C-alpha cells in the first residue's frame, strides 16, 4: 500500500529468527524503505532463519547506506521465500547487520522494487572485508 509509511522493529543480528522475534519485542519501531527483494527457495529461507548469524554471500547486496537520516528510515533488502508471505528486512548500519521480521509482507508496495532470486552461499569475502 502506498500513502503511508510502515515501521518495523530492527535488532542487531542474532543466531535465529525465534531469538530475533523475542529480542525485538522490547525494541523501538523504525521506518524503512525496501530497496530490493531477494527471494530464496523455502528450504534456504528456513535455513537462514535457523542460522541468521552465519555469513552469506547475499550480504554484499544489502544497501550501502543502511540508514537515511534525512528520511529517518532504514534502507533495506527484503529477504523472503518465493511465494511466501513472511520476510526479513536486512540492512547494514554502524558496521553491523540489523534485521526486522515481517510476518506478512502483503502490506508492502513492492510493485517498482527490483526482485532477484538468490541462493544461500558462503561469502566470497568476510563481513569485516565488506565493511572496508
Buried (B, 14 or more C-beta within 10 A) or exposed (E): EEEEEBEBBBBBBBEBBEEBBEEBEEBEEBEBBBBBBBBBBEEBBEBBBEBBEEBBBBBBBBBEEBBBEEEEBBBBBBBBBEEEEBBBBBBBBEEEBBBBBBEEBEEBEBEEBEEEEBEBEEBEEEBEEBEE
